[in-house]
């Protein structure tokens, strides 16, 4: 969720890692590389949390947070496309 986003970008800043690939921010035409780009980490790790949790409560929380992460990515994509 929100804390995951903050931690991802804080860690990326500390590691001097770019937030996204300038030519293909959402890896639509390139392999994901979460060691190189922050946004790729969303797809390789953060959005997979929902699949990995086991309890009913954890699944409910993870689903809500996944929706939030996807909303963030949608908004970012719109901003990067100048919308």
Secondary structure, DSSP 8 states (H G I E B T S, - for coil): -HHHHHHHHHHHHHTT--SS-SS-TT-SSS---TTT-HHHHHHHTGGGHHHH--SHHHHHHHHHHHHHHHHHHHHHHHHHTT-
